[in-house]
Every structure is written in C-alpha cells, then in structure tokens.
Amino acid sequence: MSAIITVENVTKVYHVGKVEVPALRGVSFAVETGEFVALVGPSGSGKSTLFYILGGLTHADSGRVLVDGDDFSRLSDAERTRMRKRKIGFVFQKFNLLPTLNARLNIQIAQDIAGRNNQDSAYFDRIVKMLGIERRLEHRPAELSGGEQQRVALARAIINQPAIVLADEPTGNLDTKNSEIVLNLLRHTNQELGQTVLMITHNPEAAAFADRMLFMRDGEIVGEERTGR
C-alpha cells in the first residue's frame, strides 16, 4: 500500500494578542490507503487544528501536507476547494445538517455542490440502506434522533465516493448505543467501500474501532498503537 495522507514536520502557531500559542510542533505521520486511523488526544492537544489542515480548511505555518498526491502548499484556494469536493468527505460532531431540508435533500446537497447530481441513484439507495435510514429520508433533522442525524451526516460525507473520510469527534454528541452504531458504520465504510478514514477523538473506546491509533499531546505525536482489528 502507499500513503494517501502524508504529513511532514507541520507547525501551526496562533496569535492571541501579543502571545504566541503553538498548536502544532513539527507533526509528521502517514496514513496508508484503506486504513482506518484514530487521532487521539485531550482538548488542546492540537488534533482539531490538524484536522482542519488535513481538510484544506486552514493553512499550516510550515511543513508539508500531501493528500492523495496533492501538495496543499502548492494549491490555490480554488484548487483546494475543488480537491475537497472530489476527494474528501467530512463528518462533524454537531452533524451540520440544514434544518429546513429533509434527510434526502441534506444528502443530495453534497452531490449538487460537487456537480454530481446526475449520479446513479442505485448508489444513493445502497448507501442509505447500508446506514439504515432509507425510511427516514423525508424527515427533517428535528424529527430525527441524534443517531439518525449522524447517520444522515455520514451518508452526506460518503455519497460522492471520496477517497478519504475525515471524522471530527463523530460520536461526541451521541449516547453509548448510537456511538457504537456510528463507529461500526465508519468501520463498514472503510472495509466495504474502501475509503480511508481518519477520525479524531478524545475517547479511547471510540479510537479502538480503528486499525491504528496515533496519540497527540501538546501539539505533537507522542505515541502509536495498533488495535489488532
């Protein structure tokens, strides 16, 4: 296998007034194509900053990030946007569903944004059935449980068949039962659809669903462990 994500000596410093606050201190690691990797660390460890850099949503101060062969430092803002549409699906802790749209339209809007609204409907049907939401598509977010909302958000993330799924604390707002459902679905996405998954979490139990865990503290990778899955 080859690396689909490569991070080389990445740094990021935030400026709060006249004070410099280092968020990342020379982070380096790689994720192989088809892996499920969990980035684990407490609040303030730098994992969220790293997530946004990997998604092309913010810039590193130094170092290099390559995603599926694209070097972020060499891409314009427009090129990064196009790359995200083609290659990355995002899953967020707060779901980020549009409240006025039903579940079907919340998923399809991702297809519209990516210019794939003419995509074969059979794949759409396969995804919503896999996630167990095929009977909830006409309901708006307020009519869905938290677990159902996160499954809609996961469908939106994977509907365009991205090479990479980035998940930011995807179980942070869920109870234990729904957390396990969503984590198993991420695992299924990884294994059955062949998508590389990088999940950030503060929860070691959630991280154990991954193939490999990377531990962060104070802006650095401080350890690594394989889960045996």
Secondary structure, 3 states (H helix, E strand, C coil): CCEEEEEEEEEEEEEECCEEEEEEEEEEEEEECCCEEEEECCCCCCHHHHHHHHCCCCCCCEEEEEECCEEHHHCCHHHHHHHHHHHEEEEECCCCCCCCCCHHHHHHHHHHHCCCCCCCHHHHHHHHHHCCCCCCCCCCHHHCCHHHHHHHHHHHHHCCCCCEEEEECCCCCCCHHHHHHHHHHHHHHHHHCCCEEEEEECCHHHHCCCCEEEEEECCEEEEEEECCC
